Amino acid sequence: MGDKKSTQWKVLLGAAFLMATSSIGPGFLTQTTVFTQKLGASFGFVILFTIILDVIAQMNVWRIIGISGKRGQDIANMVFPGLGYLVALLIVAGGLAFNIGNVAGAGLGLNVLFGVDAKVGAVISAAIAVIVFTVKEAGKVMDKLTALAGGVMILLTLYVAVTSNPPVGEAVMRTVDPATVDFMAIVTIVGGTVGGYITFSGGHRLIDAGITGKENLGQITRSATTGVLVTGIMRVLLFLATLGVVAAGLALDPKNPPASVFQLAAGVVGYKIFGIVLFFAGITSVIGAAYTSVSFLRSFSKTIDINYQKFIIAFIVFSTIVFAVIGRPVAVLVIVGTLNGLILPVTLGVILLGAYNKKIVGDYHHPYWMAALGAVVVVMTAYMGIMTVINNLPKIMAAL
C-alpha cells in the first residue's frame, strides 16, 4: 500500500512539474524579462493576478479531466460533436510551431555553455528528448527529468535574483498597489502559462498513469495548484533578478534580454547559469509539447494510441529538422502564436460545459463557484485573444 501511495505521489508531482516546465520555455524567459523592463516593480501585480487566473483555469480543467478519465479532445467531442477534432488541430499546430522555438532555445543553451553551433545544440537536445521516449517506462523518466530540471532552474535563478540585489520592498508594495496595470501583459502571461497544449499536459499525464476518479480528486486538485505555483515561483525569481538589474540603471541587450539579466547580475558565472536555465527550459518544453500534442491524437487513431511513443519521437524529430533546415519559420509562428490566444477560452469553455454533462462526469457535482470563476477567465481571455488577433492582422496578412 505504501509503495502504491509513493508511486502515485511521484506521478502527481511529475504531472505538476510537467505542466510547470512546459510553460517555462524560452518564451517564458523573454516575456518575463521584457515585461519587467517595461512595467518595473508593477509587474509583480501582473504575476499575482495571473497566478490567480492560472489556478482557476487549471483546477477546472484538471478536475473534469480527472473525474471523467477522458482527454480534452474527447470531452470537446462529447460537448459539441466534431469540436474535439478542431481543438486537437489547434493544439497540435501550436505545439509543433512552438516546439521549433523550444528546440532552438535548448540549442542556444548549449551554445552558451559549450560554444557549439545552435543548430548542432538543437540536434543534441532533441536526441536527449528522444531517448526519454525510447524507454519502456517513459512516463516515469519524464516525471523525474521535469522535476529535476524544474528544481535546478529555480535554485539557479534564485542565486541570480539574490545577486542582482532587487528592491524587494518596492516589489511587494507594487504587487498589491501597482503604478500601472497592463492587461495585455496579463493575457500574454496567462496564455504562456496555461494556454495551448500546456492546459492539458498534466491532466493527460494523470490519465495515462491511471490517476482518475472521485477518490483522487483532492490529490488531482493539489497537483494542479502545485504546477501553477512552481511556475509562479520561477517567474517571481526571474522578475526579481531582472528588477534588480533594471533598478540599478543597467541596460539590457534588446537582442537577448534574459541573457543580459543573468550576465549583468552575476558576470560570466551568471551567463553560464543562463545557458543551463535556457537548456533545461528548452528541453523540458520540447518534451512537454511533444507528449501533450500527440496525446490529442491518440483518440482518433488506434495506431497512434498503440505506438504513441514513436509518434512523440517523430514529432520531436520533425520539429528539429524544420529548425535545422529552415530556422524559425516566422510566418507560421506569427499565425499560430496569434491563434494560440484563442485556444484557452475555447478549451476552458468546453471543459466548463462538460462539467455539468452527466455523460462526461457521471454523478459528480462541480462547484458552481469554481465554474463561475472559470467563466470569468474564459470571457477575459476570449476578449483579449480576439483583440490580439485584430491587432496582429497586418502581420498575419504580411506573413501570408
C-alpha positions, 0 to 999 in steps of 0.5 A: 500500500505504501509503495502504491501511495509513493508511486502515485505521489511521484506521478502527481508531482511529475504531472505538476512539474510537467505542466510547470516546465512546459510553460517555462520555455524560452518564451517564458524567459523573454516575456518575463524579462521584457515585461519587467523592463517595461512595467518595473516593480508593477509587474509583480501585480501582473504575476499575482493576478495571473497566478490567480487566473492560472489556478482557476483555469487549471483546477477546472480543467484538471478536475473534469479531466480527472473525474471523467478519465477522458482527454480534452479532445474527447470531452470537446467531442462529447460537448459539441460533436466534431469540436474535439477534432478542431481543438486537437488541430489547434493544439497540435499546430501550436505545439509543433510551431512552438516546439521549433522555438523550444528546440532552438532555445535548448540549442542556444543553451548549449551554445552558451555553455559549450560554444557549439553551433545552435543548430548542432545544440538543437540536434543534441537536445532533441536526441536527449528528448528522444531517448526519454521516449525510447524507454519502456517506462517513459512516463516515469523518466519524464516525471523525474527529468521535469522535476529535476530540471524544474528544481535546478532552474529555480535554485539557479535563478534564485542565486541570480535574483539574490545577486542582482540585489532587487528592491524587494520592498518596492516589489511587494508594495507594487504587487498589491498597489501597482503604478500601472496595470497592463492587461495585455501583459496579463493575457500574454502571461496567462496564455504562456502559462496555461494556454495551448497544449500546456492546459492539458499536459498534466491532466493527460499525464494523470490519465495515462498513469491511471490517476482518475476518479472521485477518490483522487480528486483532492490529490488531482486538485493539489497537483494542479495548484502545485504546477501553477505555483512552481511556475509562479515561483520561477517567474517571481525569481526571474522578475526579481533578478531582472528588477534588480538589474533594471533598478540599478540603471543597467541596460539590457541587450534588446537582442537577448534580454534574459541573457543580459539579466543573468550576465549583468547580475552575476558576470560570466558565472551568471551567463553560464547559469543562463545557458543551463536555465535556457537548456533545461527550459528548452528541453523540458518544453520540447518534451512537454509539447511533444507528449501533450500534442500527440496525446490529442491524437491518440483518440482518433487513431488506434495506431497512434494510441498503440505506438504513441511513443514513436509518434512523440519521437517523430514529432520531436524529430520533425520539429528539429529538422524544420529548425535545422533546415529552415530556422524559425519559420516566422510566418507560421509562428506569427499565425499560430502564436496569434491563434494560440490566444484563442485556444484557452477560452475555447478549451476552458469553455468546453471543459466548463460545459462538460462539467455539468454533462452527466455523460462526461462526469457521471454523478459528480457535482462541480462547484458552481463557484469554481465554474463561475470563476472559470467563466470569468477567465474564459470571457477575459481571455476570449476578449483579449485573444480576439483583440490580439488577433485584430491587432496582429492582422497586418502581420498575419496578412504580411506573413501570408 
